[in-house]
Amino acid sequence: MSVVAKRILVTGGAGFLGSHLCERLLAQGDDVLCVDNYFTGRKDNVAHLLGDLHFEAMRHDITHPLFVEVDEIYNLACPASPIHYQFDPVQTTKTSVIGAINMLGLAKRLKAKIFQASTSEIYGDPNVHPQSETYRGNVNTIGPRACYDEGKRCAETLFFDYFRQHRLRIRVARIFNTYGPRMHPNDGRVVSNFIVQALKGAPITLYGDGSQTRAFCFVDDLIEGFLRLMAAPDEVTGPINLGNPHETSVAELAELVLSLTGSRSSITRRPLPIDDPVQRCPDIGQASTMLGWHPTTPLQEGLKHTIAYFDKLLTERGAIEDSALLVTP
Ligand SMILES: NC(=O)c1ccc[n+]([C@@H]2O[C@H](COP(=O)([O-])OP(=O)(O)OC[C@H]3O[C@@H](n4cnc5c(N)ncnc54)[C@H](O)[C@@H]3O)[C@@H](O)[C@H]2O)c1
């Protein structure tokens, strides 16, 4: 429990990660202002918080300046899955770059501490494993993923320039694959794809031979990392990797989802999408030493919670459009 309630702005607060963060901040006694343009976020994600006097939701696009009074800012606004960030790539870059400039400008005016949700995508298709924060990445600047990857890289640059030039208190987290309840059911990401396909008894789409690995972090673990980073001494600026270093192949994940859902779905194979990294795994040495943080939720347990969420969603909403299941993870 915080001693003094802080006023905290969460951009992208109605999204998957943002809604969990809003919940945790409220639970520790903070006042939360959730700002979102509802591009990929959903009002449903925060509907249960609206009755709380310490919670406020505001429709706003962070590519436009925002004038509010807060003590801390978590900048999460940005579509995170390829299908969504490639839908309007120019807007994606604007959200990352102009959005960062607007939020950093706000933090500067308010002398507020500001957190940036950066991403493992800034490492691109990495040629070192696992990726530590010193690795500078291998990003294709003109590929279809660049609007996101380069946007996020530029946002990091802006954060560190504001830190050096204006002595802003910054925190930059490089987030690796995270999953859990409130993931978007049609986001084309591997965990949500597999679960929705398995629950519907539809064929599970495996891209490539399935040997590409991912390291999946459960959302509650990740949010704990956010809070620890924000609470760390000001010299702990990051960038700091937050993710689960335990690697699982995509084929293994498919088998696990099939067994946990009891589904009889078959597995169909498709070619690997362009620039899809074959391996991605965080080195979380810094998070462990500086924040005492490491993920604690086993994949099987996290998947059970996620499956329960999607099961309920499918029952409530009926069929989720099949077309969305055809997109790449
Ligand atoms: N989930 C992951 O595995 C993961 C991995 C790496 C990085 N991240 C980063 O974490 C953040 C949150 O990701 P998420 O998984 O919750 O995605 P999400 O799509 O569920 O949430 C993003 C939220 O931002 C909102 N948004 C988008 N553009 C906006 C704009 N211009 N103005 C205001 N709101 C806007 C969306 O409506 C949505 O609610 C993103 O910045 C993402 O890049 C997520």
PDBQT file of the ligand as one rigid body, heavy atoms in Angstrom, charges set to zero:
ROOT
HETATM    1  N1  LIG A 401       1.858  -7.634 -25.046  1.00  0.00    +0.000 N 
HETATM    2  C1  LIG A 401       3.119  -7.813 -25.350  1.00  0.00    +0.000 C 
HETATM    3  O1  LIG A 401       3.568  -8.976 -25.435  1.00  0.00    +0.000 OA
HETATM    4  C2  LIG A 401       4.046  -6.654 -25.568  1.00  0.00    +0.000 A 
HETATM    5  C3  LIG A 401       5.377  -6.925 -25.918  1.00  0.00    +0.000 A 
HETATM    6  C4  LIG A 401       6.242  -5.864 -26.127  1.00  0.00    +0.000 A 
HETATM    7  C5  LIG A 401       5.796  -4.568 -25.969  1.00  0.00    +0.000 A 
HETATM    8  N2  LIG A 401       4.508  -4.329 -25.628  1.00  0.00    +0.000 N 
HETATM    9  C6  LIG A 401       4.088  -2.929 -25.513  1.00  0.00    +0.000 C 
HETATM   10  O2  LIG A 401       3.225  -2.752 -24.411  1.00  0.00    +0.000 OA
HETATM   11  C7  LIG A 401       2.220  -1.776 -24.719  1.00  0.00    +0.000 C 
HETATM   12  C8  LIG A 401       0.856  -2.368 -24.471  1.00  0.00    +0.000 C 
HETATM   13  O3  LIG A 401       0.689  -3.520 -25.298  1.00  0.00    +0.000 OA
HETATM   14  P1  LIG A 401      -0.621  -4.436 -25.235  1.00  0.00    +0.000 P 
HETATM   15  O4  LIG A 401      -0.187  -5.818 -25.497  1.00  0.00    +0.000 OA
HETATM   16  O5  LIG A 401      -1.372  -4.126 -24.023  1.00  0.00    +0.000 OA
HETATM   17  O6  LIG A 401      -1.366  -3.948 -26.544  1.00  0.00    +0.000 OA
HETATM   18  P2  LIG A 401      -2.862  -3.429 -26.724  1.00  0.00    +0.000 P 
HETATM   19  O7  LIG A 401      -3.060  -3.214 -28.186  1.00  0.00    +0.000 OA
HETATM   20  O8  LIG A 401      -3.808  -4.327 -26.017  1.00  0.00    +0.000 OA
HETATM   21  O9  LIG A 401      -2.838  -2.046 -25.955  1.00  0.00    +0.000 OA
HETATM   22  C9  LIG A 401      -2.429  -0.847 -26.539  1.00  0.00    +0.000 C 
HETATM   23  C10 LIG A 401      -3.448   0.200 -26.168  1.00  0.00    +0.000 C 
HETATM   24  O10 LIG A 401      -3.058   1.458 -26.721  1.00  0.00    +0.000 OA
HETATM   25  C11 LIG A 401      -4.190   2.077 -27.297  1.00  0.00    +0.000 C 
HETATM   26  N3  LIG A 401      -3.715   3.007 -28.325  1.00  0.00    +0.000 N 
HETATM   27  C12 LIG A 401      -3.123   2.703 -29.507  1.00  0.00    +0.000 A 
HETATM   28  N4  LIG A 401      -2.791   3.823 -30.151  1.00  0.00    +0.000 NA
HETATM   29  C13 LIG A 401      -3.158   4.853 -29.350  1.00  0.00    +0.000 A 
HETATM   30  C14 LIG A 401      -3.072   6.255 -29.479  1.00  0.00    +0.000 A 
HETATM   31  N5  LIG A 401      -2.530   6.837 -30.555  1.00  0.00    +0.000 N 
HETATM   32  N6  LIG A 401      -3.569   7.017 -28.466  1.00  0.00    +0.000 NA
HETATM   33  C15 LIG A 401      -4.149   6.450 -27.379  1.00  0.00    +0.000 A 
HETATM   34  N7  LIG A 401      -4.251   5.123 -27.211  1.00  0.00    +0.000 NA
HETATM   35  C16 LIG A 401      -3.753   4.333 -28.194  1.00  0.00    +0.000 A 
HETATM   36  C17 LIG A 401      -5.024   0.934 -27.827  1.00  0.00    +0.000 C 
HETATM   37  O11 LIG A 401      -6.376   1.261 -28.054  1.00  0.00    +0.000 OA
HETATM   38  C18 LIG A 401      -4.840  -0.085 -26.726  1.00  0.00    +0.000 C 
HETATM   39  O12 LIG A 401      -5.785   0.052 -25.699  1.00  0.00    +0.000 OA
HETATM   40  C19 LIG A 401       2.448  -1.362 -26.163  1.00  0.00    +0.000 C 
HETATM   41  O13 LIG A 401       3.164  -0.151 -26.180  1.00  0.00    +0.000 OA
HETATM   42  C20 LIG A 401       3.291  -2.470 -26.733  1.00  0.00    +0.000 C 
HETATM   43  O14 LIG A 401       4.129  -2.022 -27.760  1.00  0.00    +0.000 OA
HETATM   44  C21 LIG A 401       3.608  -5.346 -25.450  1.00  0.00    +0.000 A 
ENDROOT
TORSDOF 0
